[in-house]
Amino acid sequence: MLFNSLTFAVFLFAAFILYHLVPAKYRFIFLLAASYVFYMNLHVAYGLLLLFTTILTYALALGLEKAKDRSAKRRCLLGGILPLVGILLVFKLGAPVIDRLNALIDAGRLSMQPLTVRILLPAGVSFYFFQSMGYLIDVYRGKCKAERHFGYYALFVSFFPQLLAGPIGRADSLLPQLKKERCFHYKNVTYGLKLMAWGYFKKLVIADVFATVVNKVYDNPYSYVGLVFIITTVMFAIEIYCDFSGYSDIAIGCARLFGIELMTNFKTPYFSFSIREFWSRWHISLSTWFRDYVYIPLGGNRKGRLQHCLNLFLTFLVSGFWHGSSLTYIVWGGIHGVLQILETFLYPKTKGGGAVIRKKHWWQLPITFSLLCLTWIFFRANTIQDAFWILSRLFWDIGRPFNYLKTAVICLDMSYLSMFGMALSAAALFVWDLLSLKQDVIELVSRQNCLVRWGLYVLLLVAIALFSYKGIATEFIYFKF
């Protein structure tokens, strides 16, 4: 079920009430059952894949600890990772391969009947596969011990707030929390609800509204030129940030209702002074996963600068492919890899080998944001041809500034009220992120007097009620990954 659906609202309310009524020692069982109900609401078969993943990695982690030599440990590790990677590749590549075969059949190059098989990527599969694989690797490295209680481990894999799109949990921080007996804590509940409300604002009022304009242009790019591409690309940068960080806020807030703290997944990423800093602030649970389980095993920065650069590039190529087999995602990942490599030459190295900006200047912020927006073109474009078309026409007719602006206004075809609403919501996001650089905004608001505090709460809820699209539960962007 989707976080932004009425079904989820009813489910969460019932789960929260029942959870605190169940005796403490049985609460993990209730949460486990609730998580499977949550996931199987999307499709019953999804629960079987989740259970298979849980049983496989649970058993192999125990085998890892019992193995007496490194060779046996390696066999256990590969016995868990290879099937999961294989299944993921089938889901990622299956549909594109079938579509390509059907295209060849239609063109008469293959004498066979068209294939009607549809391979649909189960929601969340990448995230809980990665969480399970990370757990196996940590056990293999000796970073954590294999969990012997199947119920707790099953809950670790399936915990519903993070199941569909993260944050990707680590065993050493999440498992101990799941085992701990928790009681009702007023501050946890209120903090969680406030964070969820902010997440819903970002998703419903900003991301979904911006998406209507972005989709219109990017789904039919050959009808547009010039400034409209710059505007909608910036809008997409805001949309994807609000969509995904909004999901993370809802997930983290939802977990707090049950006394569980998930890791922070976004830290004001568009206030970054470099691409490297951006990746330390954006989708932190996934970027650190690729760092710990792809980049470091490749050798990291330990084998000289040339190998370091190659490892960076390969890691980002893998990240691009994880998002999809389309060439647009591969190019997007490759560009980020190249940008990171360039920064290793532009900035001095830290003791750990990474580039660091010792002196930051304000102009680095807009330059970094502009580079990020250019890469988002490849991420959002439907095809690589669309991406290059957009890039080649960003400044079409800029020599005539009045016509450049006028054409964009006509193409966007938006009312003044819509533009004002979008600008206001984007300003609210900017203020929140600016304040977040130095403090927890929710704690800051909570310290204000009653009139100010409740005025802001009501304003936020009214904005969600008035400016979001009613009756439409749109998927979060990262569900398809």
C-alpha positions, -999 to 999 in steps of 0.1 A, spaced: 0 0 0 11 35 -7 20 59 21 -2 86 5 -33 65 4 -63 63 27 -57 25 31 -23 32 46 -38 59 70 -63 33 83 -36 6 85 -12 28 104 -38 40 129 -49 4 136 -13 -9 138 -3 19 162 -32 13 185 -29 -25 185 9 -24 189 6 -6 222 -21 -29 234 -2 -61 227 21 -73 255 56 -60 251 72 -95 245 49 -102 216 52 -68 198 78 -80 174 54 -107 162 27 -81 157 51 -58 138 62 -87 116 26 -97 108 17 -61 101 47 -57 77 37 -87 57 1 -75 55 15 -41 43 36 -56 16 12 -83 4 -15 -56 0 4 -47 -32 5 -83 -44 2 -116 -25 31 -131 -44 54 -104 -31 52 -119 3 67 -152 -10 97 -134 -25 102 -115 8 100 -148 28 124 -166 4 150 -137 8 146 -139 45 150 -177 49 179 -178 24 200 -150 40 191 -161 76 204 -197 69 235 -186 51 245 -161 78 244 -190 103 264 -211 79 290 -183 76 296 -183 114 299 -221 115 322 -223 85 357 -233 96 378 -219 67 377 -189 44 368 -209 14 336 -223 31 327 -188 42 331 -175 7 308 -202 -6 281 -192 19 285 -156 10 282 -162 -27 253 -186 -21 233 -157 -8 245 -129 -30 245 -146 -64 208 -157 -63 197 -123 -51 217 -105 -78 205 -130 -104 168 -124 -94 174 -86 -95 190 -89 -130 160 -108 -142 136 -82 -130 158 -53 -142 167 -68 -177 138 -91 -183 112 -65 -196 137 -46 -218 150 -79 -234 115 -91 -241 105 -57 -256 136 -58 -278 128 -93 -290 92 -83 -298 106 -53 -318 128 -77 -338 98 -100 -344 76 -71 -356 104 -61 -379 104 -96 -394 140 -104 -383 128 -133 -361 104 -160 -372 85 -166 -340 54 -155 -322 56 -123 -301 63 -128 -264 35 -118 -241 53 -124 -208 55 -93 -186 82 -91 -160 73 -65 -134 97 -54 -107 82 -60 -73 80 -29 -52 109 -25 -28 128 -56 -39 160 -37 -46 160 -22 -11 154 -53 9 177 -73 -13 205 -48 -6 197 -48 31 199 -86 32 231 -87 11 247 -60 33 238 -81 64 255 -112 49 286 -92 40 288 -77 75 286 -112 90 313 -124 66 335 -95 76 329 -101 113 313 -67 117 282 -83 133 271 -117 145 245 -138 127 211 -133 142 198 -166 156 162 -156 163 144 -160 130 115 -137 140 137 -107 148 157 -112 116 125 -116 95 113 -83 110 147 -67 102 142 -75 65 105 -67 63 100 -38 87 72 -20 68 82 17 71 115 11 53 105 -19 32 95 -2 -1 122 25 -5 145 25 25 164 39 43 184 7 39 190 -5 74 222 -19 89 221 -49 112 243 -34 139 220 -4 144 185 -17 135 184 -53 149 192 -42 186 163 -18 184 139 -44 172 148 -67 201 144 -40 227 111 -38 246 96 -4 239 69 14 257 47 44 246 68 76 245 49 108 239 79 127 225 86 99 200 50 99 188 47 136 184 81 139 167 72 111 143 38 127 134 54 161 128 81 146 105 55 126 86 34 158 81 65 175 66 71 144 44 35 145 32 39 183 24 70 176 3 53 147 -16 18 160 -20 22 198 -22 56 200 -40 66 168 -58 32 158 -72 23 193 -82 57 200 -99 54 166 -116 24 178 -136 45 204 -154 77 183 -156 58 154 -171 41 175 -197 74 188 -211 97 158 -206 71 133 -221 69 154 -253 102 173 -255 101 179 -293 73 203 -288 94 227 -267 127 247 -269 147 271 -248 140 284 -213 111 260 -206 137 231 -204 157 250 -179 127 257 -157 113 222 -159 147 206 -152 151 227 -120 115 217 -112 124 181 -116 154 185 -93 130 198 -67 104 172 -75 127 141 -71 142 155 -40 108 162 -24 94 129 -36 122 107 -22 131 127 9 94 130 15 91 92 15 121 90 38 106 115 62 73 96 63 92 63 68 114 76 96 85 94 113 64 63 110 91 41 126 93 66 155 57 59 163 69 24 173 100 37 191 124 28 163 149 52 149 159 48 113 190 65 98 188 99 83 186 96 45 189 132 33 208 161 47 200 193 26 217 179 -5 213 210 -26 233 230 -2 264 211 -13 296 227 -24 308 198 -46 294 166 -62 312 145 -36 295 165 -8 262 160 -26 266 123 -25 273 124 13 240 142 17 217 125 -9 201 91 -3 227 84 23 217 48 31 222 38 -6 253 59 -13 270 45 18 259 10 7 276 14 -26 307 28 -9 309 -1 17 299 -30 -5 311 -20 -41 337 8 -40 357 -5 -10 358 -42 -22 370 -29 -56 400 -14 -38 387 20 -30 416 45 -30 442 20 -17 458 11 -51 469 44 -65 452 73 -82 444 56 -115 428 26 -98 410 49 -74 395 68 -104 385 36 -121 368 24 -89 349 56 -86 337 54 -122 327 17 -119 308 23 -87 287 51 -102 281 30 -133 267 3 -111 246 29 -93 232 41 -126 224 5 -137 207 -1 -104 183 26 -113 175 9 -146 190 -7 -177 181 22 -199 211 40 -214 199 73 -197 206 59 -162 239 44 -173 250 78 -187 237 96 -156 258 73 -134 288 76 -156 287 115 -156 286 115 -118 316 92 -118 335 115 -141 326 145 -120 339 128 -89 371 119 -107 376 155 -118 371 166 -82 399 143 -70 423 164 -92 407 198 -85 407 195 -47 434 183 -23 430 148 -8 420 139 28 438 113 48 412 89 36 420 97 0 389 116 -10 387 151 -23 379 178 2 372 216 -2 391 233 25 378 267 17 342 270 5 329 299 -15 293 308 -21 296 305 -59 304 268 -56 267 262 -45 251 274 -78 278 257 -99 272 224 -81 235 227 -84 237 236 -121 259 205 -127 234 183 -108 205 197 -129 223 189 -161 228 153 -149 191 151 -139 182 157 -176 196 122 -184 179 107 -153 144 121 -163 145 119 -201 126 89 -215 154 81 -240 190 92 -246 178 109 -278 154 130 -258 181 139 -233 205 152 -261 176 171 -277 169 189 -245 206 197 -239 210 210 -274 181 234 -270 184 248 -235 196 282 -248 176 282 -280 168 319 -290 186 332 -259 200 360 -281 165 375 -280 158 376 -242 122 388 -245 112 361 -269 133 335 -248 112 344 -217 79 348 -236 81 314 -253 87 297 -219 57 315 -203 34 304 -233 47 268 -233 42 264 -195 7 276 -198 3 281 -160 -20 304 -141 -6 331 -119 -22 313 -89 -4 280 -98 29 298 -102 25 316 -69 16 284 -51 46 266 -65 70 294 -56 56 296 -21 60 259 -15 95 259 -29 103 289 -6 91 269 24 114 240 14 143 264 10 137 279 45 134 245 61 166 232 45 185 264 53 175 261 90 183 224 89 220 232 82 225 241 118 196 226 138 167 202 139 137 222 126 111 201 143 129 206 177 131 243 169 94 246 162 86 226 193 104 251 214 82 280 202 52 293 222 19 276 218 4 302 194 34 301 170 38 263 172 2 254 165 -1 282 139 26 265 119 11 230 124 -23 242 112 -8 261 82 11 229 72 -21 208 74 -42 234 55 -16 236 27 -17 198 24 -55 198 23 -58 227 -2 -29 222 -26 -25 185 -29 -44 164 -55 -73 148 -38 -82 112 -44 -50 104 -63 -24 82 -46 6 86 -69 35 62 -66 68 75 -52 95 78 -79 119 53 -63 93 25 -61 102 16 -97 139 11 -88 
